[in-house]
Structure formats: structure tokens, C-alpha cells
Amino acid sequence: MNILSGTYSTLIQTVAVLFGLGLLIFIHELGHFTMAKIYKVKILKFAFGFGKELIGFTKGETRYSICLFPFGGMVAMAGENPDEATGKEGEFLSLKWYKKVMIAFCGPLMNYVLAVLIFAFAFNIWGLTNISADASIGYLSEENCAAKAGLMKGDKILSVDGVQIKDWFDLTKNLKEKADKEVEFVVQREERELNFKFVLDKNPNTGSGMLGIQPKITKEKVSFFKSFYYGINTSIYQSTFTLKYLWEKIVSWEKPEVAGPIGVIQVMAKSAKSGMESYVRLLAVISVALGLFNLLPIPLVDGGMIVLFIVEGIIRKQIGLKVIQIYNTIGLSLILIIFLFATYNDLIRLGIDKLFK
């Protein structure tokens, strides 16, 4: 029975990962497809998934396909490859610069639209999650130091090594440099103040001190229309927080914690196992991340192409084939570096480095 249960759980997780990644990338490509159709660009192929075609039909000039591997989709436009562009009407590179900008922009835009819709759905069905204003404990992991030292659910952390703690931001900030060190806590439990002294765990991802606790959380019922307001706000917050984090890491020359394909698949599988609410909210977060990444001014991704086409509009002439080829080569190199770095981080999180020690 346990074997069957485990197999069923694994199957559900696999389907959840395939569906989630497929949906997010397909919606992205649908944005490009829709705007290209509006500007009368010849679409050679529009596919869900990639690899061998399973089902397909041709309508007009476009081949519509469902392919073997359901990891997203693809849009093949006439004249999008500089080597094959002839300058004829109906080709992507023959469009005016602002039309090319709009086609490139609509992919990430659709990811943001999807994120808002998913967030709104989650808020309307499961409510708005509110984190306690103070540092009150809502959950403890039995495997980590806080629970082993005797802290309990409902305790409010008042100070760390004599430093007053007002909220979870203060707590996180004060634990950052204290991994594997003995730390003194003052905790309020009902009407009493208690003192605890114990060695902090080390977060395997960030290297900072970790207690193994989560904040006290309450759920607020949200109306249908208000859920869209919160969906927009949450998508904006996710984007600004990510940009701020990356900027701080760049300025301080610190290694950012990023997840690659392995990490994303692992997190999606875990969220699917945790339940529908966790999985749906994660889809929205990843959709925002996908949209944001594609808007970054990296050559070859949508943001980099948008920069290229805006420059084209400024100089009032099409950029030469040689320049585009060099630009794309730089972009491919950057994307490969990011991919390898993210995958390396994923493998370290999985403990692969311990195999070589």
C-alpha cells in the first residue's frame, strides 16, 4: 500500500511540474503569437511543447502542433532569424521598430497577466495571508535548534543578544551572521519572559543563522474584486523585491541565491505535495519571475531584444546583420553562464559537493 501511495504521489508531482512549466511558458509564447498575428507577421509554427509532433494541423500559413515534451511552447515567425530574413512584408525583422518591441514585450506581459489572475484566484479562494507584525512564532520544525531548545508555538521573540526585536525583518537581520554561534534570546510566553541560550543552525542555502521557525499567520477573506487589487500589488512586490535583492548582491559583490531548472522542478514538486494552495501560489510567483527575467536587458531574451529595437528606433535605421549576430552571441553566452551558475547552486543545495569530499 505504501509503495502504491508513494508511486501515486510521485505521479501527481510529475504531472504538476509538467503542467505548471508547460502552462507558464506556453502563455508566454501565446503573448508573442497574438501580437505577431495582430501585426500580420507570417507565423510558420505555433506549438505546445517541443520535440516530435503528436497531433497537428495546418490552417492558412501556420502549423499548429502538440508536441511530445510538454515544457512550454514555441512560435516560429518568418524572418525572425537574421540569416534567413529577406526583408519581405510579413517577416518579423521587416516590421517597424515599435511593432517588434510590442511583439517582444507581450510574452513577459502575458506572464504578468497570468500571475495577477492566479494570485487573485488564490486570494479569493483561500484568503489573504497576513504575517504577524511582531516576531511571534506560528510554527517550529522539530528538527531545528529553536524547538530543541524549548521555544514553543505562540512565543514572541523580544530580543537577540540584547538587541530589541520588533518584527521578522529585525529577527532575520540579527541572525544573519550568527550561524553555528551561541545566541541568547528573550522570549515572551503568555505573561512571562523567558531566557534561552543555544547554538543557531546554519541555513544550507544562504549560510545565515536559522532557527527553524515560521511567523504566526492569519487568513483574511478577500472579495472577488479586491483579490485582483492584491494580485496586482503582489506581482509588483515580487518584481521590486527581486530587483532590489539582485541589485544589493551586485553592489556588494555577493553571490546571489538563484534557482535553476533543477531547483524550480524540486520546489514545484514539493509545493504540489504540500497541497493545491501552495502549488497555485507558487505558479504565480514563478510566472512573475519568468516575466521579469525576460524583461531584463540581456541580449537574446525579450528584454535584450526590446533594447535592440529601441536603439533601432533612435538611430532610425535597421541594425546590421553582423551587429545582431554579435549581440545574440553575447546574449547566448550570458544565458549559458546564468544557467550553469543556477544549476551549480541547485546541485550544491542537493548536497552534490559532499560526494567529492
C-alpha positions, 0 to 999 in steps of 0.5 A: 500500500505504501509503495502504491501511495508513494508511486501515486504521489510521485505521479501527481508531482510529475504531472504538476511540474509538467503542467505548471512549466508547460502552462507558464511558458506556453502563455508566454509564447501565446503573448508573442503569437497574438501580437505577431498575428495582430501585426500580420507577421507570417507565423510558420509554427505555433506549438505546445511543447517541443520535440516530435509532433503528436497531433497537428494541423495546418490552417492558412500559413501556420502549423499548429502542433502538440508536441511530445515534451510538454515544457512550454511552447514555441512560435516560429515567425518568418524572418525572425532569424537574421540569416534567413530574413529577406526583408519581405512584408510579413517577416518579423525583422521587416516590421517597424521598430515599435511593432517588434518591441510590442511583439517582444514585450507581450510574452513577459506581459502575458506572464504578468497577466497570468500571475495577477489572475492566479494570485487573485484566484488564490486570494479569493479562494483561500484568503489573504495571508497576513504575517504577524507584525511582531516576531511571534512564532506560528510554527517550529520544525522539530528538527531545528535548534529553536524547538530543541531548545524549548521555544514553543508555538505562540512565543514572541521573540523580544530580543537577540543578544540584547538587541530589541526585536520588533518584527521578522525583518529585525529577527532575520537581520540579527541572525544573519551572521550568527550561524553555528554561534551561541545566541541568547534570546528573550522570549515572551510566553503568555505573561512571562519572559523567558531566557534561552541560550543555544547554538543557531543552525546554519541555513544550507542555502544562504549560510545565515543563522536559522532557527527553524521557525515560521511567523504566526499567520492569519487568513483574511477573506478577500472579495472577488474584486479586491483579490485582483487589487492584491494580485496586482500589488503582489506581482509588483512586490515580487518584481521590486523585491527581486530587483532590489535583492539582485541589485544589493548582491551586485553592489556588494559583490555577493553571490546571489541565491538563484534557482535553476531548472533543477531547483524550480522542478524540486520546489514545484514538486514539493509545493504540489505535495504540500497541497493545491494552495501552495502549488497555485501560489507558487505558479504565480510567483514563478510566472512573475519571475519568468516575466521579469527575467525576460524583461531584463536587458540581456541580449537574446531574451525579450528584454535584450531584444526590446533594447535592440529595437529601441536603439533601432528606433533612435538611430532610425535605421535597421541594425546590421546583420553582423551587429545582431549576430554579435549581440545574440552571441553575447546574449547566448553566452550570458544565458549559458553562464546564468544557467550553469551558475543556477544549476551549480547552486541547485546541485550544491543545495542537493548536497552534490559537493559532499560526494567529492569530499 
